[in-house]
Amino acid sequence: MNNNERIQLIFKEDLEQYKLIMDNVESLSSEDGATAYKLAQMSLVQADRWLEISLSAAKFSREISIAKTDLYNYTYHKYRILMTIHEFCRVVYRQCSEEERCRWNEN
């Protein structure tokens, strides 16, 4: 079993959540504030999880027989991507909220 397969096995649920977020971000439109808000929440929770994993890289690396540095880099990269998604979704949500307020003020 190679390193990637080991990671896939031990972090199966986390990777499924990561993929779900990535798929939803790809289909996010700039007018969909509700989805952006939900994705911001999901990505923040998952970012916290991946940061927790990266901080425990020494423990997990022994379990799956992979270099600690490699596992740390892999998981920290996931964390950074999720934080970027969180920030992006917050911007989309804020823009949608402002546009909605402007529509109400026009009427």
C-alpha positions in Angstrom: 0.0 0.0 0.0 1.5 3.4 -1.0 1.3 6.6 1.0 -1.6 8.0 -0.8 -3.7 4.9 -0.2 -2.8 5.0 3.5 -3.9 8.6 3.7 -7.1 7.8 1.8 -7.9 5.0 4.2 -7.2 6.7 7.6 -8.8 10.1 6.6 -11.6 8.8 4.4 -14.4 10.8 6.0 -12.3 14.0 6.2 -11.4 13.7 2.5 -15.0 13.0 1.6 -16.0 16.3 3.4 -13.2 18.1 1.6 -14.3 16.8 -1.8 -17.9 17.8 -1.0 -16.8 21.4 -0.2 -14.6 21.6 -3.3 -17.5 20.4 -5.5 -19.9 22.9 -4.0 -17.4 25.8 -4.4 -16.9 25.0 -8.0 -20.7 25.4 -8.6 -21.1 28.4 -6.4 -22.5 31.4 -8.1 -22.0 35.0 -7.0 -25.7 35.4 -6.4 -26.1 32.4 -4.1 -25.6 33.9 -0.6 -27.3 31.1 1.2 -25.0 28.5 -0.2 -22.0 30.7 0.3 -22.9 31.1 4.0 -23.3 27.3 4.4 -20.0 26.7 2.6 -18.2 29.3 4.8 -19.4 27.4 7.8 -18.5 23.9 6.5 -15.1 25.1 5.3 -14.2 26.6 8.6 -15.2 23.4 10.5 -13.1 21.3 8.1 -10.2 23.7 8.2 -10.1 23.3 11.9 -10.2 19.5 11.5 -7.3 19.6 9.0 -5.3 21.9 11.2 -5.8 19.5 14.1 -4.6 16.7 12.0 -1.5 18.6 10.9 -0.7 19.5 14.5 -1.0 15.7 15.3 1.1 14.7 12.3 3.7 12.9 14.5 1.0 10.6 15.9 -0.7 10.0 12.7 2.5 9.5 10.7 3.4 6.6 13.0 0.0 5.0 12.5 0.2 5.1 8.7 4.0 4.8 8.3 4.5 8.0 6.4 7.1 10.8 7.1 5.8 13.3 9.6 6.9 16.2 7.4 5.1 14.9 4.4 1.9 14.3 6.3 2.2 17.8 7.9 2.6 19.5 4.6 -0.3 17.5 3.0 -2.7 18.3 5.8 -1.6 22.0 6.2 -2.1 22.5 2.5 -5.7 21.2 2.9 -6.1 23.6 5.9 -4.9 26.6 3.8 -7.2 25.8 0.9 -10.2 25.5 3.2 -9.4 28.8 4.9 -9.2 30.5 1.5 -12.6 29.0 0.5 -14.0 30.2 3.9 -12.8 33.7 3.2 -14.1 33.7 -0.4 -17.5 32.4 0.7 -17.7 35.1 3.3 -17.1 37.7 0.6 -19.8 36.2 -1.6 -22.2 36.1 1.3 -21.5 39.7 2.3 -22.0 40.9 -1.3 -25.3 39.1 -1.6 -26.4 40.5 1.7 -25.5 44.1 0.7 -27.3 43.7 -2.6 -30.4 42.4 -0.8 -30.4 45.3 1.5 -30.0 47.7 -1.4 -33.0 46.1 -3.1 -35.1 46.6 0.0 -34.1 50.2 0.3 -35.0 50.9 -3.3 -38.6 49.8 -2.7 
